[in-house]
Amino acid sequence: MESLQEDSVQWIELSERLLRKVQELECLMEEVRSDMEAYRAAREEWHIWHQEWKRVREVG
């Protein structure tokens, strides 16, 4: 039972870290929107982190 609780806590922590990274990248995209090259780079990284966050949420 303890293992399930530990797994649940770890999943929640991972999900929260991924969400913070997604939100951080969303803010960065807003800041660099006028610079399309920087925006595309931020958007690419955001997509990677967002996909991972969604994947972790589906597993949990």
C-alpha positions in Angstrom: 0.0 0.0 0.0 2.9 2.3 0.8 4.3 1.8 -2.6 1.0 3.0 -4.2 1.1 6.1 -2.1 4.7 6.8 -3.0 4.0 6.2 -6.7 1.0 8.6 -6.4 3.1 11.2 -4.7 5.8 10.9 -7.3 3.3 11.1 -10.1 1.8 14.2 -8.7 5.2 15.8 -8.2 6.2 14.9 -11.8 3.0 16.2 -13.2 3.3 19.5 -11.2 6.9 20.0 -12.4 5.9 19.4 -16.0 3.0 21.8 -15.7 5.3 24.5 -14.3 7.6 24.0 -17.2 4.7 24.2 -19.7 3.5 27.4 -18.1 7.0 28.8 -18.0 7.4 28.2 -21.8 3.9 29.6 -22.5 5.1 32.9 -20.8 8.3 32.8 -22.8 6.3 32.4 -26.0 4.2 35.4 -25.2 7.4 37.5 -24.5 9.1 36.5 -27.8 6.1 36.5 -30.0 7.5 39.4 -32.1 10.7 37.5 -32.7 9.5 34.6 -34.8 12.7 32.6 -34.6 12.8 32.7 -30.8 9.1 32.1 -30.7 9.4 29.0 -32.9 12.2 27.6 -30.7 10.2 28.3 -27.5 7.1 26.7 -29.1 9.1 23.6 -30.1 10.4 23.1 -26.6 6.9 23.9 -25.2 5.4 21.2 -27.4 7.9 18.6 -26.2 7.2 19.4 -22.5 3.5 19.7 -23.0 3.3 16.2 -24.7 5.3 14.7 -21.8 3.0 16.4 -19.3 -0.1 15.0 -21.1 1.5 11.5 -21.3 2.2 11.5 -17.6 -1.3 12.6 -16.8 -2.8 9.8 -18.9 -0.6 7.2 -17.2 -1.6 8.5 -13.7 
